Amino acid sequence: MRRAIKLALSTLASLNLLTGCTTAQTSQPATLTRSDDATLSRVKSVLAEAMGRQNIRLGAGDLTEETSVTVLPPNLGPLETNSPAIPVPFDIVTDGRHCFVVRRETGEKYRLSDVDCVAAGVEP
């Protein structure tokens, strides 16, 4: 009986390792291949949707060199003197085929359609 249990557990563990390796897709940090107006417009559109706002401003940085992008808080209104809003960072990642931005605080992933990127450290 013990031998049968050990065999079953061993078989189950082997299957788990095999299926885990074949179905897992890893994302790796990435940079955009271009930072022209059209590309940045697409990125802003996805980030605006992720933030639930129509208009967003991006923090400083060259997205062809940086693996993250920051969405700045909205501008203060005419009756506001300060705001508790803070910038929201997103990481740029690729699965080898598609580019995504991942909201750092929640892990939510958004696909960057029609935007090309390359794994960080790899020349385009």
Order of alpha helices (4+ residues) and beta strands (2+ residues): alpha-beta-alpha-beta-beta-beta-beta-beta-beta
